Amino acid sequence: MVVVLLANLGQGQKSRAASAVAGPNRLFDRRYQAAARKADIHLLRRYERARKEDILSMQLTTDALKKLFNNDNPLLRNMRNLGLNATNRIAPLKKMLARHALN
């Protein structure tokens, strides 16, 4: 079927069709697989560097919240509740925090 299809196509179309047919065969070529893995690693490293600041910020925030809520100090508990209540009552601040959390 592929041969019949290729016979009826122009030269550019034949080249593209042959590439499409040969493409899956390349997946089994060790050199192609090694190059693909290397490219994936570079892509993942670039993504990791781009996200590093956001991830660190989230880790620090999560750690601070854990320490804040796992504390039995009455003064700290009152300050925490005061801050949460104030944030809940100040609509622009609440919206800004929600927008930041969703982005």
Backbone atoms as SQL, in Angstrom:
CREATE TABLE atoms (id INTEGER PRIMARY KEY, chain TEXT, resi INTEGER, resn TEXT, atom TEXT, x REAL, y REAL, z REAL);
INSERT INTO atoms VALUES
  (1, 'A', 1, 'MET', 'N', 0.817, -1.189, 0.000),
  (2, 'A', 1, 'MET', 'CA', 0.000, 0.000, 0.000),
  (3, 'A', 1, 'MET', 'C', 0.862, 1.253, 0.000),
  (4, 'A', 2, 'VAL', 'N', 1.935, 1.258, 0.793),
  (5, 'A', 2, 'VAL', 'CA', 2.823, 2.409, 0.864),
  (6, 'A', 2, 'VAL', 'C', 3.472, 2.655, -0.490),
  (7, 'A', 3, 'VAL', 'N', 3.884, 1.568, -1.187),
  (8, 'A', 3, 'VAL', 'CA', 4.532, 1.701, -2.487),
  (9, 'A', 3, 'VAL', 'C', 3.577, 2.304, -3.503),
  (10, 'A', 4, 'VAL', 'N', 2.330, 1.850, -3.507),
  (11, 'A', 4, 'VAL', 'CA', 1.326, 2.384, -4.434),
  (12, 'A', 4, 'VAL', 'C', 1.085, 3.858, -4.119),
  (13, 'A', 5, 'LEU', 'N', 0.988, 4.183, -2.864),
  (14, 'A', 5, 'LEU', 'CA', 0.770, 5.573, -2.457),
  (15, 'A', 5, 'LEU', 'C', 1.935, 6.441, -2.902),
  (16, 'A', 6, 'LEU', 'N', 3.155, 5.984, -2.710),
  (17, 'A', 6, 'LEU', 'CA', 4.335, 6.755, -3.082),
  (18, 'A', 6, 'LEU', 'C', 4.437, 6.940, -4.595),
  (19, 'A', 7, 'ALA', 'N', 4.001, 5.961, -5.354),
  (20, 'A', 7, 'ALA', 'CA', 4.075, 6.053, -6.813),
  (21, 'A', 7, 'ALA', 'C', 3.171, 7.159, -7.351),
  (22, 'A', 8, 'ASN', 'N', 2.118, 7.475, -6.657),
  (23, 'A', 8, 'ASN', 'CA', 1.154, 8.473, -7.118),
  (24, 'A', 8, 'ASN', 'C', 1.433, 9.874, -6.574),
  (25, 'A', 9, 'LEU', 'N', 2.503, 10.056, -5.829),
  (26, 'A', 9, 'LEU', 'CA', 2.802, 11.353, -5.225),
  (27, 'A', 9, 'LEU', 'C', 3.919, 12.064, -5.976),
  (28, 'A', 10, 'GLY', 'N', 3.973, 13.399, -5.829),
  (29, 'A', 10, 'GLY', 'CA', 5.078, 14.186, -6.373),
  (30, 'A', 10, 'GLY', 'C', 6.322, 13.975, -5.527),
  (31, 'A', 11, 'GLN', 'N', 7.479, 14.499, -5.993),
  (32, 'A', 11, 'GLN', 'CA', 8.753, 14.255, -5.316),
  (33, 'A', 11, 'GLN', 'C', 8.741, 14.760, -3.869),
  (34, 'A', 12, 'GLY', 'N', 8.259, 15.985, -3.616),
  (35, 'A', 12, 'GLY', 'CA', 8.221, 16.522, -2.248),
  (36, 'A', 12, 'GLY', 'C', 7.303, 15.722, -1.352),
  (37, 'A', 13, 'GLN', 'N', 6.181, 15.318, -1.919),
  (38, 'A', 13, 'GLN', 'CA', 5.231, 14.519, -1.148),
  (39, 'A', 13, 'GLN', 'C', 5.808, 13.140, -0.854),
  (40, 'A', 14, 'LYS', 'N', 6.552, 12.592, -1.808),
  (41, 'A', 14, 'LYS', 'CA', 7.180, 11.280, -1.590),
  (42, 'A', 14, 'LYS', 'C', 8.174, 11.359, -0.438),
  (43, 'A', 15, 'SER', 'N', 8.943, 12.445, -0.417),
  (44, 'A', 15, 'SER', 'CA', 9.947, 12.615, 0.633),
  (45, 'A', 15, 'SER', 'C', 9.281, 12.694, 2.004),
  (46, 'A', 16, 'ARG', 'N', 8.211, 13.483, 2.097),
  (47, 'A', 16, 'ARG', 'CA', 7.500, 13.623, 3.380),
  (48, 'A', 16, 'ARG', 'C', 6.843, 12.308, 3.786),
  (49, 'A', 17, 'ALA', 'N', 6.249, 11.626, 2.821),
  (50, 'A', 17, 'ALA', 'CA', 5.600, 10.350, 3.117),
  (51, 'A', 17, 'ALA', 'C', 6.632, 9.318, 3.558),
  (52, 'A', 18, 'ALA', 'N', 7.790, 9.291, 2.891),
  (53, 'A', 18, 'ALA', 'CA', 8.849, 8.341, 3.268),
  (54, 'A', 18, 'ALA', 'C', 9.352, 8.642, 4.669),
  (55, 'A', 19, 'SER', 'N', 9.448, 9.939, 5.010),
  (56, 'A', 19, 'SER', 'CA', 9.876, 10.317, 6.357),
  (57, 'A', 19, 'SER', 'C', 8.860, 9.856, 7.383),
  (58, 'A', 20, 'ALA', 'N', 7.591, 9.987, 7.049),
  (59, 'A', 20, 'ALA', 'CA', 6.536, 9.567, 7.978),
  (60, 'A', 20, 'ALA', 'C', 6.564, 8.063, 8.196),
  (61, 'A', 21, 'VAL', 'N', 6.855, 7.321, 7.127),
  (62, 'A', 21, 'VAL', 'CA', 6.933, 5.865, 7.233),
  (63, 'A', 21, 'VAL', 'C', 8.183, 5.457, 7.996),
  (64, 'A', 22, 'ALA', 'N', 9.300, 6.144, 7.734),
  (65, 'A', 22, 'ALA', 'CA', 10.572, 5.794, 8.373),
  (66, 'A', 22, 'ALA', 'C', 10.629, 6.255, 9.819),
  (67, 'A', 23, 'GLY', 'N', 9.842, 7.263, 10.163),
  (68, 'A', 23, 'GLY', 'CA', 9.880, 7.833, 11.506),
  (69, 'A', 23, 'GLY', 'C', 9.769, 6.823, 12.626),
  (70, 'A', 24, 'PRO', 'N', 8.743, 5.975, 12.624),
  (71, 'A', 24, 'PRO', 'CA', 8.614, 4.985, 13.702),
  (72, 'A', 24, 'PRO', 'C', 9.793, 4.037, 13.781),
  (73, 'A', 25, 'ASN', 'N', 10.419, 3.735, 12.624),
  (74, 'A', 25, 'ASN', 'CA', 11.584, 2.839, 12.634),
  (75, 'A', 25, 'ASN', 'C', 12.755, 3.477, 13.369),
  (76, 'A', 26, 'ARG', 'N', 12.842, 4.795, 13.320),
  (77, 'A', 26, 'ARG', 'CA', 13.936, 5.488, 13.994),
  (78, 'A', 26, 'ARG', 'C', 13.866, 5.320, 15.507),
  (79, 'A', 27, 'LEU', 'N', 12.663, 5.115, 16.016),
  (80, 'A', 27, 'LEU', 'CA', 12.513, 4.968, 17.460),
  (81, 'A', 27, 'LEU', 'C', 13.325, 3.791, 17.996),
  (82, 'A', 28, 'PHE', 'N', 13.589, 2.834, 17.122),
  (83, 'A', 28, 'PHE', 'CA', 14.328, 1.653, 17.560),
  (84, 'A', 28, 'PHE', 'C', 15.826, 1.777, 17.323),
  (85, 'A', 29, 'ASP', 'N', 16.234, 2.852, 16.716),
  (86, 'A', 29, 'ASP', 'CA', 17.653, 3.102, 16.466),
  (87, 'A', 29, 'ASP', 'C', 18.286, 3.629, 17.753),
  (88, 'A', 30, 'ARG', 'N', 19.297, 2.944, 18.262),
  (89, 'A', 30, 'ARG', 'CA', 19.907, 3.321, 19.548),
  (90, 'A', 30, 'ARG', 'C', 20.464, 4.737, 19.538),
  (91, 'A', 31, 'ARG', 'N', 21.077, 5.124, 18.437),
  (92, 'A', 31, 'ARG', 'CA', 21.641, 6.471, 18.369),
  (93, 'A', 31, 'ARG', 'C', 20.538, 7.515, 18.441),
  (94, 'A', 32, 'TYR', 'N', 19.448, 7.253, 17.774),
  (95, 'A', 32, 'TYR', 'CA', 18.319, 8.189, 17.797),
  (96, 'A', 32, 'TYR', 'C', 17.746, 8.281, 19.213),
  (97, 'A', 33, 'GLN', 'N', 17.624, 7.138, 19.874),
  (98, 'A', 33, 'GLN', 'CA', 17.107, 7.127, 21.241),
  (99, 'A', 33, 'GLN', 'C', 18.025, 7.896, 22.184),
  (100, 'A', 34, 'ALA', 'N', 19.333, 7.711, 22.046),
  (101, 'A', 34, 'ALA', 'CA', 20.289, 8.416, 22.904),
  (102, 'A', 34, 'ALA', 'C', 20.199, 9.920, 22.679),
  (103, 'A', 35, 'ALA', 'N', 20.105, 10.337, 21.428),
  (104, 'A', 35, 'ALA', 'CA', 19.986, 11.771, 21.120),
  (105, 'A', 35, 'ALA', 'C', 18.686, 12.337, 21.687),
  (106, 'A', 36, 'ALA', 'N', 17.610, 11.569, 21.584),
  (107, 'A', 36, 'ALA', 'CA', 16.316, 12.024, 22.104),
  (108, 'A', 36, 'ALA', 'C', 16.378, 12.180, 23.617),
  (109, 'A', 37, 'ARG', 'N', 17.019, 11.217, 24.300),
  (110, 'A', 37, 'ARG', 'CA', 17.145, 11.319, 25.757),
  (111, 'A', 37, 'ARG', 'C', 17.967, 12.537, 26.146),
  (112, 'A', 38, 'LYS', 'N', 19.058, 12.759, 25.414),
  (113, 'A', 38, 'LYS', 'CA', 19.919, 13.900, 25.700),
  (114, 'A', 38, 'LYS', 'C', 19.156, 15.210, 25.506),
  (115, 'A', 39, 'ALA', 'N', 18.370, 15.294, 24.432),
  (116, 'A', 39, 'ALA', 'CA', 17.564, 16.494, 24.176),
  (117, 'A', 39, 'ALA', 'C', 16.525, 16.672, 25.272),
  (118, 'A', 40, 'ASP', 'N', 15.902, 15.565, 25.709),
  (119, 'A', 40, 'ASP', 'CA', 14.911, 15.639, 26.778),
  (120, 'A', 40, 'ASP', 'C', 15.538, 16.154, 28.067),
  (121, 'A', 41, 'ILE', 'N', 16.747, 15.687, 28.367),
  (122, 'A', 41, 'ILE', 'CA', 17.435, 16.121, 29.586),
  (123, 'A', 41, 'ILE', 'C', 17.717, 17.617, 29.520),
  (124, 'A', 42, 'HIS', 'N', 18.181, 18.104, 28.361),
  (125, 'A', 42, 'HIS', 'CA', 18.450, 19.536, 28.217),
  (126, 'A', 42, 'HIS', 'C', 17.165, 20.350, 28.362),
  (127, 'A', 43, 'LEU', 'N', 16.099, 19.870, 27.766),
  (128, 'A', 43, 'LEU', 'CA', 14.816, 20.560, 27.869),
  (129, 'A', 43, 'LEU', 'C', 14.333, 20.582, 29.312),
  (130, 'A', 44, 'LEU', 'N', 14.445, 19.462, 29.998),
  (131, 'A', 44, 'LEU', 'CA', 14.019, 19.396, 31.396),
  (132, 'A', 44, 'LEU', 'C', 14.883, 20.287, 32.291),
  (133, 'A', 45, 'ARG', 'N', 16.179, 20.358, 32.031),
  (134, 'A', 45, 'ARG', 'CA', 17.067, 21.223, 32.817),
  (135, 'A', 45, 'ARG', 'C', 16.693, 22.691, 32.636),
  (136, 'A', 46, 'ARG', 'N', 16.389, 23.082, 31.378),
  (137, 'A', 46, 'ARG', 'CA', 15.969, 24.465, 31.117),
  (138, 'A', 46, 'ARG', 'C', 14.681, 24.782, 31.860),
  (139, 'A', 47, 'TYR', 'N', 13.742, 23.852, 31.840),
  (140, 'A', 47, 'TYR', 'CA', 12.472, 24.033, 32.553),
  (141, 'A', 47, 'TYR', 'C', 12.719, 24.131, 34.056),
  (142, 'A', 48, 'GLU', 'N', 13.593, 23.281, 34.562),
  (143, 'A', 48, 'GLU', 'CA', 13.919, 23.278, 35.984),
  (144, 'A', 48, 'GLU', 'C', 14.503, 24.629, 36.413),
  (145, 'A', 49, 'ARG', 'N', 15.424, 25.165, 35.614),
  (146, 'A', 49, 'ARG', 'CA', 16.019, 26.468, 35.942),
  (147, 'A', 49, 'ARG', 'C', 14.979, 27.575, 35.895),
  (148, 'A', 50, 'ALA', 'N', 14.073, 27.521, 34.933),
  (149, 'A', 50, 'ALA', 'CA', 13.047, 28.552, 34.798),
  (150, 'A', 50, 'ALA', 'C', 12.067, 28.523, 35.967),
  (151, 'A', 51, 'ARG', 'N', 11.807, 27.358, 36.520),
  (152, 'A', 51, 'ARG', 'CA', 10.822, 27.213, 37.601),
  (153, 'A', 51, 'ARG', 'C', 11.434, 27.279, 38.994),
  (154, 'A', 52, 'LYS', 'N', 12.760, 27.312, 39.083),
  (155, 'A', 52, 'LYS', 'CA', 13.443, 27.200, 40.368),
  (156, 'A', 52, 'LYS', 'C', 12.991, 28.259, 41.378),
  (157, 'A', 53, 'GLU', 'N', 12.888, 29.511, 40.937),
  (158, 'A', 53, 'GLU', 'CA', 12.508, 30.597, 41.841),
  (159, 'A', 53, 'GLU', 'C', 11.096, 30.389, 42.387),
  (160, 'A', 54, 'ASP', 'N', 10.153, 30.033, 41.512),
  (161, 'A', 54, 'ASP', 'CA', 8.777, 29.802, 41.952),
  (162, 'A', 54, 'ASP', 'C', 8.690, 28.628, 42.917),
  (163, 'A', 55, 'ILE', 'N', 9.428, 27.574, 42.621),
  (164, 'A', 55, 'ILE', 'CA', 9.396, 26.389, 43.479),
  (165, 'A', 55, 'ILE', 'C', 9.980, 26.704, 44.850),
  (166, 'A', 56, 'LEU', 'N', 11.097, 27.426, 44.881),
  (167, 'A', 56, 'LEU', 'CA', 11.710, 27.796, 46.151),
  (168, 'A', 56, 'LEU', 'C', 10.772, 28.681, 46.965),
  (169, 'A', 57, 'SER', 'N', 10.130, 29.631, 46.309),
  (170, 'A', 57, 'SER', 'CA', 9.176, 30.513, 46.980),
  (171, 'A', 57, 'SER', 'C', 8.038, 29.701, 47.608),
  (172, 'A', 58, 'MET', 'N', 7.507, 28.743, 46.860),
  (173, 'A', 58, 'MET', 'CA', 6.416, 27.912, 47.375),
  (174, 'A', 58, 'MET', 'C', 6.891, 27.040, 48.534),
  (175, 'A', 59, 'GLN', 'N', 8.112, 26.503, 48.442),
  (176, 'A', 59, 'GLN', 'CA', 8.643, 25.671, 49.525),
  (177, 'A', 59, 'GLN', 'C', 8.806, 26.488, 50.808),
  (178, 'A', 60, 'LEU', 'N', 9.336, 27.704, 50.682),
  (179, 'A', 60, 'LEU', 'CA', 9.523, 28.556, 51.855),
  (180, 'A', 60, 'LEU', 'C', 8.181, 28.954, 52.464),
  (181, 'A', 61, 'THR', 'N', 7.216, 29.273, 51.616),
  (182, 'A', 61, 'THR', 'CA', 5.885, 29.646, 52.105),
  (183, 'A', 61, 'THR', 'C', 5.233, 28.478, 52.819),
  (184, 'A', 62, 'THR', 'N', 5.304, 27.306, 52.229),
  (185, 'A', 62, 'THR', 'CA', 4.705, 26.115, 52.840),
  (186, 'A', 62, 'THR', 'C', 5.366, 25.799, 54.176),
  (187, 'A', 63, 'ASP', 'N', 6.679, 25.906, 54.226),
  (188, 'A', 63, 'ASP', 'CA', 7.403, 25.655, 55.474),
  (189, 'A', 63, 'ASP', 'C', 7.007, 26.665, 56.550),
  (190, 'A', 64, 'ALA', 'N', 6.900, 27.943, 56.172),
  (191, 'A', 64, 'ALA', 'CA', 6.520, 28.978, 57.136),
  (192, 'A', 64, 'ALA', 'C', 5.101, 28.750, 57.650),
  (193, 'A', 65, 'LEU', 'N', 4.186, 28.373, 56.760),
  (194, 'A', 65, 'LEU', 'CA', 2.810, 28.106, 57.186),
  (195, 'A', 65, 'LEU', 'C', 2.742, 26.897, 58.117),
  (196, 'A', 66, 'LYS', 'N', 3.516, 25.883, 57.818),
  (197, 'A', 66, 'LYS', 'CA', 3.548, 24.703, 58.682),
  (198, 'A', 66, 'LYS', 'C', 4.018, 25.088, 60.085),
  (199, 'A', 67, 'LYS', 'N', 5.086, 25.878, 60.149),
  (200, 'A', 67, 'LYS', 'CA', 5.602, 26.315, 61.449),
  (201, 'A', 67, 'LYS', 'C', 4.598, 27.219, 62.167),
  (202, 'A', 68, 'LEU', 'N', 3.916, 28.060, 61.414),
  (203, 'A', 68, 'LEU', 'CA', 2.940, 28.984, 61.996),
  (204, 'A', 68, 'LEU', 'C', 1.755, 28.237, 62.594),
  (205, 'A', 69, 'PHE', 'N', 1.267, 27.218, 61.902),
  (206, 'A', 69, 'PHE', 'CA', 0.076, 26.505, 62.367),
  (207, 'A', 69, 'PHE', 'C', 0.388, 25.344, 63.307),
  (208, 'A', 70, 'ASN', 'N', 1.630, 24.916, 63.388),
  (209, 'A', 70, 'ASN', 'CA', 2.003, 23.848, 64.312),
  (210, 'A', 70, 'ASN', 'C', 2.605, 24.399, 65.601),
  (211, 'A', 71, 'ASN', 'N', 2.277, 25.610, 65.934),
  (212, 'A', 71, 'ASN', 'CA', 2.846, 26.275, 67.098),
  (213, 'A', 71, 'ASN', 'C', 1.753, 26.503, 68.134),
  (214, 'A', 72, 'ASP', 'N', 2.050, 26.182, 69.402),
  (215, 'A', 72, 'ASP', 'CA', 1.066, 26.339, 70.474),
  (216, 'A', 72, 'ASP', 'C', 1.227, 27.636, 71.259),
  (217, 'A', 73, 'ASN', 'N', 2.134, 28.499, 70.838),
  (218, 'A', 73, 'ASN', 'CA', 2.363, 29.766, 71.520),
  (219, 'A', 73, 'ASN', 'C', 1.101, 30.633, 71.395),
  (220, 'A', 74, 'PRO', 'N', 0.487, 31.019, 72.530),
  (221, 'A', 74, 'PRO', 'CA', -0.761, 31.796, 72.484),
  (222, 'A', 74, 'PRO', 'C', -0.596, 33.148, 71.771),
  (223, 'A', 75, 'LEU', 'N', 0.537, 33.827, 71.975),
  (224, 'A', 75, 'LEU', 'CA', 0.763, 35.113, 71.318),
  (225, 'A', 75, 'LEU', 'C', 0.835, 34.929, 69.804),
  (226, 'A', 76, 'LEU', 'N', 1.561, 33.918, 69.353),
  (227, 'A', 76, 'LEU', 'CA', 1.682, 33.639, 67.929),
  (228, 'A', 76, 'LEU', 'C', 0.327, 33.234, 67.338),
  (229, 'A', 77, 'ARG', 'N', -0.430, 32.437, 68.078),
  (230, 'A', 77, 'ARG', 'CA', -1.754, 32.021, 67.611),
  (231, 'A', 77, 'ARG', 'C', -2.671, 33.239, 67.443),
  (232, 'A', 78, 'ASN', 'N', -2.649, 34.186, 68.402),
  (233, 'A', 78, 'ASN', 'CA', -3.468, 35.389, 68.308),
  (234, 'A', 78, 'ASN', 'C', -3.039, 36.266, 67.135),
  (235, 'A', 79, 'MET', 'N', -1.725, 36.411, 66.936),
  (236, 'A', 79, 'MET', 'CA', -1.224, 37.208, 65.808),
  (237, 'A', 79, 'MET', 'C', -1.622, 36.567, 64.477),
  (238, 'A', 80, 'ARG', 'N', -1.518, 35.257, 64.424),
  (239, 'A', 80, 'ARG', 'CA', -1.896, 34.527, 63.216),
  (240, 'A', 80, 'ARG', 'C', -3.376, 34.735, 62.908),
  (241, 'A', 81, 'ASN', 'N', -4.226, 34.580, 63.911),
  (242, 'A', 81, 'ASN', 'CA', -5.665, 34.753, 63.713),
  (243, 'A', 81, 'ASN', 'C', -6.002, 36.190, 63.321),
  (244, 'A', 82, 'LEU', 'N', -5.334, 37.153, 63.936),
  (245, 'A', 82, 'LEU', 'CA', -5.547, 38.558, 63.594),
  (246, 'A', 82, 'LEU', 'C', -5.180, 38.796, 62.122),
  (247, 'A', 83, 'GLY', 'N', -4.054, 38.267, 61.684),
  (248, 'A', 83, 'GLY', 'CA', -3.620, 38.417, 60.297),
  (249, 'A', 83, 'GLY', 'C', -4.568, 37.752, 59.313),
  (250, 'A', 84, 'LEU', 'N', -5.029, 36.546, 59.640),
  (251, 'A', 84, 'LEU', 'CA', -5.970, 35.849, 58.756),
  (252, 'A', 84, 'LEU', 'C', -7.304, 36.588, 58.670),
  (253, 'A', 85, 'ASN', 'N', -7.798, 37.081, 59.801),
  (254, 'A', 85, 'ASN', 'CA', -9.061, 37.825, 59.800),
  (255, 'A', 85, 'ASN', 'C', -8.932, 39.125, 59.017),
  (256, 'A', 86, 'ALA', 'N', -7.807, 39.822, 59.172),
  (257, 'A', 86, 'ALA', 'CA', -7.593, 41.074, 58.434),
  (258, 'A', 86, 'ALA', 'C', -7.532, 40.793, 56.927),
  (259, 'A', 87, 'THR', 'N', -6.834, 39.736, 56.552),
  (260, 'A', 87, 'THR', 'CA', -6.746, 39.376, 55.131),
  (261, 'A', 87, 'THR', 'C', -8.116, 39.031, 54.582),
  (262, 'A', 88, 'ASN', 'N', -8.920, 38.356, 55.369),
  (263, 'A', 88, 'ASN', 'CA', -10.262, 37.986, 54.933),
  (264, 'A', 88, 'ASN', 'C', -11.160, 39.211, 54.755),
  (265, 'A', 89, 'ARG', 'N', -10.937, 40.252, 55.528),
  (266, 'A', 89, 'ARG', 'CA', -11.782, 41.462, 55.475),
  (267, 'A', 89, 'ARG', 'C', -11.330, 42.473, 54.423),
  (268, 'A', 90, 'ILE', 'N', -10.060, 42.436, 54.017),
  (269, 'A', 90, 'ILE', 'CA', -9.543, 43.397, 53.036),
  (270, 'A', 90, 'ILE', 'C', -9.632, 42.749, 51.654),
  (271, 'A', 91, 'ALA', 'N', -10.717, 43.070, 50.942),
  (272, 'A', 91, 'ALA', 'CA', -11.009, 42.415, 49.651),
  (273, 'A', 91, 'ALA', 'C', -9.872, 42.544, 48.630),
  (274, 'A', 92, 'PRO', 'N', -9.282, 43.741, 48.416),
  (275, 'A', 92, 'PRO', 'CA', -8.207, 43.830, 47.423),
  (276, 'A', 92, 'PRO', 'C', -7.001, 42.942, 47.769),
  (277, 'A', 93, 'LEU', 'N', -6.655, 42.880, 49.038),
  (278, 'A', 93, 'LEU', 'CA', -5.549, 42.027, 49.465),
  (279, 'A', 93, 'LEU', 'C', -5.895, 40.558, 49.237),
  (280, 'A', 94, 'LYS', 'N', -7.113, 40.200, 49.566),
  (281, 'A', 94, 'LYS', 'CA', -7.574, 38.829, 49.386),
  (282, 'A', 94, 'LYS', 'C', -7.535, 38.437, 47.901),
  (283, 'A', 95, 'LYS', 'N', -8.000, 39.338, 47.018),
  (284, 'A', 95, 'LYS', 'CA', -7.975, 39.081, 45.579),
  (285, 'A', 95, 'LYS', 'C', -6.542, 38.944, 45.070),
  (286, 'A', 96, 'MET', 'N', -5.659, 39.846, 45.552),
  (287, 'A', 96, 'MET', 'CA', -4.267, 39.808, 45.109),
  (288, 'A', 96, 'MET', 'C', -3.613, 38.482, 45.505),
  (289, 'A', 97, 'LEU', 'N', -3.849, 38.029, 46.732),
  (290, 'A', 97, 'LEU', 'CA', -3.272, 36.763, 47.186),
  (291, 'A', 97, 'LEU', 'C', -3.833, 35.579, 46.398),
  (292, 'A', 98, 'ALA', 'N', -5.136, 35.612, 46.121),
  (293, 'A', 98, 'ALA', 'CA', -5.752, 34.538, 45.349),
  (294, 'A', 98, 'ALA', 'C', -5.196, 34.517, 43.929),
  (295, 'A', 99, 'ARG', 'N', -5.047, 35.701, 43.312),
  (296, 'A', 99, 'ARG', 'CA', -4.517, 35.788, 41.949),
  (297, 'A', 99, 'ARG', 'C', -3.086, 35.256, 41.913),
  (298, 'A', 100, 'HIS', 'N', -2.298, 35.624, 42.903),
  (299, 'A', 100, 'HIS', 'CA', -0.906, 35.162, 42.953),
  (300, 'A', 100, 'HIS', 'C', -0.852, 33.641, 43.125),
  (301, 'A', 101, 'ALA', 'N', -1.739, 33.101, 43.946),
  (302, 'A', 101, 'ALA', 'CA', -1.738, 31.666, 44.198),
  (303, 'A', 101, 'ALA', 'C', -2.142, 30.880, 42.954),
  (304, 'A', 102, 'LEU', 'N', -2.993, 31.464, 42.107),
  (305, 'A', 102, 'LEU', 'CA', -3.476, 30.756, 40.926),
  (306, 'A', 102, 'LEU', 'C', -2.538, 30.887, 39.731),
  (307, 'A', 103, 'ASN', 'N', -1.604, 31.806, 39.777),
  (308, 'A', 103, 'ASN', 'CA', -0.683, 31.985, 38.644),
  (309, 'A', 103, 'ASN', 'C', 0.599, 31.260, 38.819);
